[in-house]
Structures are given as C-alpha cells and as structure tokens.
Amino acid sequence: MPDEVVRFFQALGTTILWSIVAIIIVAVVFEILEKRYRLIDEIFKENSVAAAILAGSFVLGIFYTVAQIVIH
C-alpha cells in the first residue's frame, strides 16, 4: 500500500477513536447533570431554555476540545 493510504487509515482510525471518547465523555457529563439537576426534566417539562443552552454548551465544548486534540 502506498504511504498516503496508510496515513489515511491511521488518521481515520484516530478520528473514530477520539469521536467515541468524546461521545462517552458527553454521555457521562449528561448523566451527572441529570442526576444532580434533573436536566432533562428541566428542559422538557419546565421548558427551560437556560437549561437547554447549558446542556448544549457542555456538548459543544467537549466536542470542540476533542476536535482540537485530534487536529494537533
């Protein structure tokens, strides 16, 4: 195999690995927020926009951080 193909598959594997790590981190953070603050109830039952923005900012922040790790 040419070097470009090998590097492509290495990069693809690294990206998939870090994506799985990011998804696990987001799931753990959501579980912690759910247990402590009942985040899902706040968002859907109480229609709290602030809670939804908080949850979204956590998700975006975690994924952004992991993307920066993958890029460098």
Rosetta constraint file for C-alpha pairs under 8 A:
AtomPair CA 1 CA 5 HARMONIC 6.50 0.50
AtomPair CA 1 CA 6 HARMONIC 6.83 0.50
AtomPair CA 2 CA 6 HARMONIC 6.64 0.50
AtomPair CA 3 CA 7 HARMONIC 6.11 0.50
AtomPair CA 4 CA 8 HARMONIC 6.03 0.50
AtomPair CA 5 CA 9 HARMONIC 6.30 0.50
AtomPair CA 6 CA 10 HARMONIC 6.18 0.50
AtomPair CA 7 CA 11 HARMONIC 6.05 0.50
AtomPair CA 8 CA 12 HARMONIC 6.05 0.50
AtomPair CA 9 CA 13 HARMONIC 6.00 0.50
AtomPair CA 10 CA 14 HARMONIC 6.16 0.50
AtomPair CA 11 CA 15 HARMONIC 6.07 0.50
AtomPair CA 12 CA 16 HARMONIC 6.16 0.50
AtomPair CA 13 CA 17 HARMONIC 6.09 0.50
AtomPair CA 14 CA 18 HARMONIC 6.17 0.50
AtomPair CA 14 CA 70 HARMONIC 7.48 0.50
AtomPair CA 15 CA 19 HARMONIC 6.02 0.50
AtomPair CA 15 CA 70 HARMONIC 6.62 0.50
AtomPair CA 16 CA 20 HARMONIC 6.25 0.50
AtomPair CA 17 CA 21 HARMONIC 6.34 0.50
AtomPair CA 18 CA 22 HARMONIC 6.09 0.50
AtomPair CA 18 CA 66 HARMONIC 6.79 0.50
AtomPair CA 18 CA 70 HARMONIC 7.01 0.50
AtomPair CA 19 CA 23 HARMONIC 6.21 0.50
AtomPair CA 19 CA 66 HARMONIC 7.68 0.50
AtomPair CA 20 CA 24 HARMONIC 6.21 0.50
AtomPair CA 21 CA 25 HARMONIC 6.22 0.50
AtomPair CA 22 CA 26 HARMONIC 6.15 0.50
AtomPair CA 22 CA 62 HARMONIC 6.73 0.50
AtomPair CA 22 CA 63 HARMONIC 6.11 0.50
AtomPair CA 22 CA 66 HARMONIC 6.31 0.50
AtomPair CA 23 CA 27 HARMONIC 6.14 0.50
AtomPair CA 24 CA 28 HARMONIC 6.20 0.50
AtomPair CA 25 CA 29 HARMONIC 6.16 0.50
AtomPair CA 25 CA 62 HARMONIC 7.59 0.50
AtomPair CA 26 CA 30 HARMONIC 6.05 0.50
AtomPair CA 26 CA 58 HARMONIC 7.78 0.50
AtomPair CA 26 CA 59 HARMONIC 6.12 0.50
AtomPair CA 26 CA 62 HARMONIC 6.91 0.50
AtomPair CA 27 CA 31 HARMONIC 6.15 0.50
AtomPair CA 28 CA 32 HARMONIC 6.24 0.50
AtomPair CA 29 CA 33 HARMONIC 6.16 0.50
AtomPair CA 30 CA 34 HARMONIC 5.88 0.50
AtomPair CA 30 CA 55 HARMONIC 7.68 0.50
AtomPair CA 31 CA 35 HARMONIC 6.09 0.50
AtomPair CA 32 CA 36 HARMONIC 6.08 0.50
AtomPair CA 33 CA 37 HARMONIC 5.53 0.50
AtomPair CA 33 CA 38 HARMONIC 6.68 0.50
AtomPair CA 33 CA 39 HARMONIC 5.99 0.50
AtomPair CA 34 CA 38 HARMONIC 4.30 0.50
AtomPair CA 34 CA 39 HARMONIC 4.77 0.50
AtomPair CA 34 CA 40 HARMONIC 6.45 0.50
AtomPair CA 35 CA 39 HARMONIC 7.91 0.50
AtomPair CA 38 CA 42 HARMONIC 6.34 0.50
AtomPair CA 39 CA 43 HARMONIC 6.18 0.50
AtomPair CA 39 CA 51 HARMONIC 6.67 0.50
AtomPair CA 39 CA 55 HARMONIC 7.92 0.50
AtomPair CA 40 CA 44 HARMONIC 6.05 0.50
AtomPair CA 40 CA 45 HARMONIC 7.83 0.50
AtomPair CA 41 CA 45 HARMONIC 5.10 0.50
AtomPair CA 41 CA 46 HARMONIC 6.65 0.50
AtomPair CA 42 CA 46 HARMONIC 4.94 0.50
AtomPair CA 42 CA 47 HARMONIC 6.44 0.50
AtomPair CA 42 CA 48 HARMONIC 5.68 0.50
AtomPair CA 42 CA 51 HARMONIC 6.50 0.50
AtomPair CA 43 CA 47 HARMONIC 5.02 0.50
AtomPair CA 43 CA 48 HARMONIC 4.87 0.50
AtomPair CA 43 CA 49 HARMONIC 6.74 0.50
AtomPair CA 43 CA 51 HARMONIC 5.83 0.50
AtomPair CA 43 CA 52 HARMONIC 5.68 0.50
AtomPair CA 44 CA 48 HARMONIC 7.32 0.50
AtomPair CA 48 CA 52 HARMONIC 6.54 0.50
AtomPair CA 49 CA 53 HARMONIC 6.15 0.50
AtomPair CA 50 CA 54 HARMONIC 6.12 0.50
AtomPair CA 51 CA 55 HARMONIC 6.17 0.50
AtomPair CA 52 CA 56 HARMONIC 6.07 0.50
AtomPair CA 53 CA 57 HARMONIC 6.01 0.50
AtomPair CA 54 CA 58 HARMONIC 6.36 0.50
AtomPair CA 55 CA 59 HARMONIC 6.40 0.50
AtomPair CA 56 CA 60 HARMONIC 6.10 0.50
AtomPair CA 57 CA 61 HARMONIC 5.84 0.50
AtomPair CA 58 CA 62 HARMONIC 6.14 0.50
AtomPair CA 59 CA 63 HARMONIC 6.18 0.50
AtomPair CA 60 CA 64 HARMONIC 5.89 0.50
AtomPair CA 61 CA 65 HARMONIC 6.11 0.50
AtomPair CA 62 CA 66 HARMONIC 6.24 0.50
AtomPair CA 63 CA 67 HARMONIC 6.03 0.50
AtomPair CA 64 CA 68 HARMONIC 6.23 0.50
AtomPair CA 65 CA 69 HARMONIC 6.41 0.50
AtomPair CA 66 CA 70 HARMONIC 6.30 0.50
AtomPair CA 67 CA 71 HARMONIC 6.16 0.50
AtomPair CA 68 CA 72 HARMONIC 6.30 0.50
